[in-house]
Amino acid sequence: MPCQNFVVYEHDVYVQVEINKILELGVDPSRIIFANPAKPASHIRQAAALGVDTMTFDNETELHKIKSLYPAAKYV
């Protein structure tokens, strides 16, 4: 059965400065995964402001932190 619903992410970023640099290159925020396992709250807020909504989490604490700061975020 072919996979019909998938997203190809082009850029895996770990810190806010990387998000900014990738966006400056013209990459659409929907093509970015914020994959830092311990994201600072300020970086989550900045990602939200910039439309970077896909994030990873490594534990329940990180999941709750993301959810409280960026309820619309998507998780992988």
C-alpha positions, 0 to 999 in steps of 0.5 A, a space after each residue: 500500500 503506497 504512503 499517501 500522507 507524509 511530509 518531507 522536512 528539509 531542515 532539522 534545526 536545534 537552536 534559534 539561530 539555525 531557524 533564523 538562518 534557514 528562514 533567511 534563505 527562503 525556506 518555508 517554515 513548514 519544511 523545518 523540524 525543531 529537533 532540540 531535545 531540550 528547547 529553551 522556552 524562548 526558542 519555542 516562543 520564537 519558533 511559534 512567532 516564525 511559524 515553525 510548528 513541527 517539533 520533536 520531544 524526548 520525554 513527557 516534560 518536554 512535551 508538556 513544556 512545548 504544549 504549554 508554550 505553543 499549543 498549535 505545535 505538531 509533534 513527531 
